[in-house]
Amino acid sequence: MKLFRIISAVAFAMILLANSAFAETCCQKAAADGKECKDKCCITAHKEGKSCIKCNPNKEDLKLKKSEKKTEKSAKSNKPS
């Protein structure tokens, strides 16, 4: 019986981890389409240079914006004159 409980707990934990790994926020979905997020809370937060806590509790949108800026800078610096 203890083995069944342990296996069940491990399986449940793995499901939770897998679910959060594949979850996308509204900002990530918009960025994948090459657009800006249209949610009011995200627009307000982005104007202030912040992350919407409701939609992006781990500040995924700011990480995404930083990586976009880095790729833009590297693309500009790699352009031949």
HELIX and SHEET records of a PDB file:
HELIX    1   1 LYS A    2  PHE A   22  1                                  21    
HELIX    2   2 CYS A   26  ALA A   32  1                                   7    
HELIX    3   3 LYS A   40  LYS A   47  1                                   8    
HELIX    4   4 GLU A   60  SER A   77  1                                  18    
END                                                                             
